[in-house]
Amino acid sequence: MSKYKNRLLGYDIYVIIFVSILAYFGLKDNFIKKNVQERKKYTIGTTTRHVRNGNTYVVEYKYNINGKDHFDTQRNKIKVKVPNGKYIVIYDSLKVENSIILYDKRIKDNIKIPVKGLDQIPSNYYY
């Protein structure tokens, strides 16, 4: 094999690996969101901080299920209260570390956080 063909073959391998990694992380997020929607329960999450990631903000939040704190991050496009903003969180009832925060469902300050989560969101919980 010529030196030129060996070089092209090497670049092809790097491109295939790079595309595979991107596809894995893209599909993983979709798979997690699908499972969260299928086996969902609700709780209240509290924003802890935000980090600027390029042109978007990533908000870190925590939520408590059965006495254990769980942390997650999610990109947002709307203005949210950080820190200590309280929002509805949907989490996977089987894998509670998988969650989605609903930035459009801000919780009233006088609402207590449910220990074992909720099956439905009461309409009097949010603004």
Secondary structure, DSSP 8 states (H G I E B T S, - for coil): --HHHHHHHHHHHHHHHHHHHHHHHHHHHHHHHHHHHHTEEEEEEEEEEEEEETTEEEEEEEEEETTEEEEEEEEESS---TTT-EEEEEEESSSTT-EEEEEEEEB-TT----SS-BSS--GGGB-
